[in-house]
Amino acid sequence: MTEPDQQQRMQQLEAKLNAAKKRNAPTPRVDKAVDESHLAWRMVIELVVGLLIGFGIGWGLDWLFGTLPIFLMLFTLLGLAAGIKSMLRSAQELQAKQLAAQANNTAPKGVDADKGA
């Protein structure tokens, strides 16, 4: 075999290998329900974390000062407010993505353009 013939065969083999890799490559899952559930869980976690942090700070202050559970109730309510604020920020972020997608006439990943959510 001559050198150019071997190079040509190697190129053909590489092309076949690349085609086989593309055929067998896993396709990424782009599913609307997965993205919406991700956002929903994110919002729930933000709310719960806000509550837990507020509860922990309030309990710690009450234990430290030996008071009635006044700080516990106060900081739990503040944690709830912080969690709700975080949830609203996440919802505004999603809304901004939807508005930008509508301006470009494309639906963002995981959002149906005709439904709006």
N, C-alpha and C positions, 0 to 999 in steps of 0.2 A: 504494500500500500504506500501511496505517496503521502507526503505531508499535507497538501491541500485537501486530499480526500479524507484524511483523519480529522482535520479541522471541521470539515463540512459535516461529518458524521457526529462529531461532538456537539456541534451547534444544533443538529436535529435532535439529538438525545436530550440536550438541555431544554429545548422547546417542548419536547414531550413531557419531561419531568415537571416543568413549570405549569403546563396544562393540567397534568394530573394533580399537582398541588392545589391549583385553583379549584378544580372539581371537588376535591375532598376537604377543602378548607371549611371550617364551621362558619355559618353565617351568623352575624350578631342578631340577637333578638330585639327587635324594635316593636314593642307592643304597647298600645295605648294604656291598657289596664295596668301594666307594670309601672309606667311612669306616674299614673294617677295615684296608684296605691303608695308609691314611694313618697309623693307629696303629702298624702294623707297621714302616713306614719310619721313623717317629719314634723307635721303640725301637732300631732298627738304627743310626740316626744318633747317638743318644745314646751307644751302646756304642762306636762307632768314634771319635767325638769324644773320649770319655774316654781311649781308648787313645792317640790321636794327641797329645793334650795331655800325657799322662804320658810318652810317648816323647820328645816335644820337650823337656820340662823335664829329663828324665834325660840326654838327649844333650847338652843345653846345659851342665848341671853337670859332666858328664864332660869336655867340651871345655874348660870354664873351669878346672877343677882339674887337668886332665891325668891323670885316674885311669882305671883299667880300667872297663869298662862296668858297674860296680856300681850307679851311680845310674840308668843306663838301664834295667836290669832292675828295680830297686826301683820307680822311678816308673811304668814300664809296668804293673807289677802293681797299683800304686795306681790308675792310670788305669782299668784293667780293673775293679777293685772299684768305683770311682766310677761307671763306665758301667753296671755291673750294678745298682747302687743306684738310678740314675736310671730304668732299665728297670722295676725293681720298683715304684718310685713311680708310673710311668705305668700299670702294671697295677693298682695299688691305686686309682688315680683312675678307671679304667674300671669296676672292681668297685663302687666307691661309686656311680657313675652307675647301674649295673645294679640295685643294691639299692634306690636311691631310686626308680627306675622301677617296680620290683616293688611297692614300698610304695604307689605311686600307681596300680598296675595299668596302666601304660603302658610301652611299650618306648621307650628313648631312641633318638635318631636313629642309624640304622645298626646297631642291635642287635635281634636277633630274641628276643622275650620267652620263647618256648617252648624255645629252644635254650640261652639263657643266655649266648651269646657271639656 
